[in-house]
Protein backbone atom coordinates (compact mmCIF):
# COMPACT_ATOMS: atom_id res chain seq x y z
CA UNK A 1 0.00 0.00 0.00
CA UNK A 2 2.74 2.47 0.98
CA UNK A 3 4.74 1.66 -2.16
CA UNK A 4 1.71 2.23 -4.40
CA UNK A 5 0.96 5.49 -2.58
CA UNK A 6 4.57 6.60 -3.01
CA UNK A 7 4.40 5.68 -6.69
CA UNK A 8 1.13 7.59 -7.13
CA UNK A 9 2.64 10.69 -5.52
CA UNK A 10 5.73 10.36 -7.69
CA UNK A 11 3.61 10.08 -10.85
CA UNK A 12 1.53 13.10 -9.88
CA UNK A 13 4.64 15.19 -9.25
CA UNK A 14 6.27 13.98 -12.47
CA UNK A 15 3.28 15.14 -14.49
CA UNK A 16 3.71 18.67 -13.10
CA UNK A 17 7.15 19.03 -14.62
CA UNK A 18 6.50 17.47 -18.04
CA UNK A 19 5.95 20.90 -19.63
CA UNK A 20 9.66 21.73 -19.13
CA UNK A 21 12.69 20.67 -21.22
CA UNK A 22 14.13 17.25 -20.18
CA UNK A 23 17.18 18.71 -18.38
CA UNK A 24 14.96 21.01 -16.31
CA UNK A 25 12.51 18.18 -15.66
CA UNK A 26 15.38 16.00 -14.47
CA UNK A 27 16.65 18.75 -12.17
CA UNK A 28 13.16 19.26 -10.74
CA UNK A 29 12.85 15.53 -10.04
CA UNK A 30 16.30 15.50 -8.48
CA UNK A 31 15.28 18.35 -6.15
CA UNK A 32 12.11 16.46 -5.22
CA UNK A 33 14.30 13.46 -4.42
CA UNK A 34 16.37 15.59 -2.06
CA UNK A 35 13.19 16.84 -0.40
CA UNK A 36 11.94 13.27 0.00
CA UNK A 37 15.22 12.30 1.66
CA UNK A 38 14.89 15.20 4.11
CA UNK A 39 11.31 14.11 4.81
CA UNK A 40 12.56 10.63 5.70
CA UNK A 41 11.11 8.80 2.69
CA UNK A 42 13.90 6.93 0.88
CA UNK A 43 11.44 5.05 -1.39
CA UNK A 44 10.06 8.29 -2.82
CA UNK A 45 13.58 9.73 -3.14
CA UNK A 46 14.67 6.62 -5.08
CA UNK A 47 11.68 7.02 -7.45
CA UNK A 48 12.49 10.69 -8.07
CA UNK A 49 16.19 10.01 -8.72
CA UNK A 50 15.32 7.19 -11.12
CA UNK A 51 12.86 9.47 -12.88
CA UNK A 52 15.54 12.14 -13.20
CA UNK A 53 17.93 9.60 -14.71
CA UNK A 54 15.33 8.44 -17.24
CA UNK A 55 15.02 12.02 -18.46
CA UNK A 56 18.74 12.79 -18.25
CA UNK A 57 20.93 9.67 -17.98
CA UNK A 58 24.03 11.86 -17.53
CA UNK A 59 22.66 13.70 -14.50
CA UNK A 60 25.61 13.30 -12.12
CA UNK A 61 23.73 14.55 -9.06
CA UNK A 62 20.92 12.02 -9.46
CA UNK A 63 23.41 9.22 -10.15
CA UNK A 64 25.43 10.06 -7.06
CA UNK A 65 22.36 10.51 -4.84
CA UNK A 66 20.86 7.22 -5.99
CA UNK A 67 24.11 5.44 -5.14
CA UNK A 68 24.32 7.12 -1.74
CA UNK A 69 20.70 6.25 -1.07
CA UNK A 70 21.59 2.56 -1.25
CA UNK A 71 23.91 3.14 1.70
CA UNK A 72 21.86 5.62 3.70
CA UNK A 73 18.24 4.47 3.14
CA UNK A 74 17.90 2.76 6.54
CA UNK A 75 19.18 5.85 8.39
CA UNK A 76 16.93 8.15 6.36
CA UNK A 77 13.89 5.97 7.06
CA UNK A 78 14.79 5.88 10.76
CA UNK A 79 14.95 9.67 10.90
CA UNK A 80 11.58 9.82 9.14
CA UNK A 81 10.01 7.47 11.70
CA UNK A 82 11.59 9.49 14.50
CA UNK A 83 10.23 12.74 13.08
CA UNK A 84 6.74 11.30 12.66
CA UNK A 85 6.85 10.00 16.23
CA UNK A 86 8.14 13.33 17.55
CA UNK A 87 5.47 15.34 15.77
CA UNK A 88 2.75 13.97 18.06
CA UNK A 89 2.11 16.32 20.98
CA UNK A 90 1.13 14.73 24.28
CA UNK A 91 -1.23 17.06 26.19
CA UNK A 92 -0.71 15.49 29.64
CA UNK A 93 1.55 12.66 30.79
CA UNK A 94 1.61 11.84 34.48
CA UNK A 95 3.30 8.93 36.21
CA UNK A 96 3.88 8.11 39.84
CA UNK A 97 6.33 5.28 40.54
CA UNK A 98 5.53 3.46 37.28
CA UNK A 99 7.75 0.87 35.64
CA UNK A 100 9.22 1.55 32.21
CA UNK A 101 6.87 -1.02 30.66
CA UNK A 102 3.84 0.66 32.24
CA UNK A 103 5.05 4.08 31.10
CA UNK A 104 5.61 2.89 27.52
CA UNK A 105 2.22 1.20 27.37
CA UNK A 106 0.54 4.43 28.48
CA UNK A 107 2.62 6.56 26.15
CA UNK A 108 1.79 4.30 23.22
CA UNK A 109 -1.95 4.59 23.88
CA UNK A 110 -1.77 8.38 24.16
CA UNK A 111 0.30 8.67 20.96
CA UNK A 112 -2.17 6.53 19.05
CA UNK A 113 -5.10 8.61 20.35
CA UNK A 114 -3.47 12.01 19.73
CA UNK A 115 -2.32 11.04 16.21
CA UNK A 116 -5.79 9.67 15.43
CA UNK A 117 -4.28 6.27 14.70
CA UNK A 118 -1.62 7.49 12.27
CA UNK A 119 1.24 6.70 14.67
CA UNK A 120 1.06 3.41 16.54
CA UNK A 121 4.40 2.87 18.24
CA UNK A 122 5.57 -0.63 18.96
CA UNK A 123 7.86 -0.27 21.96
CA UNK A 124 10.37 -3.04 22.59
CA UNK A 125 12.58 -3.12 25.66
CA UNK A 126 15.92 -4.85 25.10
CA UNK A 127 17.03 -5.37 28.67
CA UNK A 128 18.60 -8.83 29.18
CA UNK A 129 20.04 -7.92 32.60
CA UNK A 130 16.78 -6.24 33.78
CA UNK A 131 18.58 -2.95 34.42
CA UNK A 132 15.68 -0.85 33.12
CA UNK A 133 12.89 -2.95 34.60
CA UNK A 134 13.84 -2.14 38.17
CA UNK A 135 13.64 1.64 37.73
CA UNK A 136 10.57 3.58 38.90
CA UNK A 137 9.45 6.66 37.01
CA UNK A 138 7.55 9.72 38.21
CA UNK A 139 6.69 12.48 35.74
CA UNK A 140 4.23 15.31 35.31
CA UNK A 141 4.49 16.70 31.77
CA UNK A 142 2.16 18.89 29.71
CA UNK A 143 2.09 19.70 26.00
CA UNK A 144 5.27 17.86 25.10
CA UNK A 145 6.22 16.14 21.84
CA UNK A 146 6.17 12.35 22.18
CA UNK A 147 9.90 12.23 21.46
CA UNK A 148 10.58 14.54 24.42
CA UNK A 149 8.38 12.44 26.72
CA UNK A 150 10.29 9.34 25.67
CA UNK A 151 13.56 11.17 26.36
CA UNK A 152 12.38 11.95 29.89
CA UNK A 153 11.53 8.27 30.38
CA UNK A 154 14.91 7.07 29.16
CA UNK A 155 16.78 9.73 31.12
CA UNK A 156 15.13 8.57 34.34
CA UNK A 157 15.82 4.90 33.66
CA UNK A 158 19.28 5.14 32.09
CA UNK A 159 18.07 3.95 28.70
CA UNK A 160 18.57 4.95 25.09
CA UNK A 161 16.22 4.89 22.10
CA UNK A 162 16.59 3.46 18.60
CA UNK A 163 13.91 3.87 15.91
CA UNK A 164 13.96 0.57 14.00
CA UNK A 165 11.79 -0.28 11.04
CA UNK A 166 9.12 -2.06 13.07
CA UNK A 167 9.72 -0.89 16.63
CA UNK A 168 10.95 1.83 18.93
CA UNK A 169 13.65 -0.03 20.85
CA UNK A 170 14.71 0.99 24.33
CA UNK A 171 17.91 -0.49 25.75
CA UNK A 172 20.35 0.33 28.55
CA UNK A 173 23.05 2.89 27.75
Secondary structure as GFF3:
##gff-version 3
##sequence-region A 1 173
A	DSSP	alpha_helix	2	17	.	.	.	ID=ss1
A	DSSP	alpha_helix	22	38	.	.	.	ID=ss2
A	DSSP	alpha_helix	42	55	.	.	.	ID=ss3
A	DSSP	alpha_helix	60	86	.	.	.	ID=ss4
A	DSSP	beta_strand	89	98	.	.	.	ID=ss5
A	DSSP	alpha_helix	100	114	.	.	.	ID=ss6
A	DSSP	beta_strand	123	126	.	.	.	ID=ss7
A	DSSP	beta_strand	137	145	.	.	.	ID=ss8
A	DSSP	alpha_helix	146	157	.	.	.	ID=ss9
A	DSSP	beta_strand	159	163	.	.	.	ID=ss10
A	DSSP	beta_strand	168	172	.	.	.	ID=ss11
###
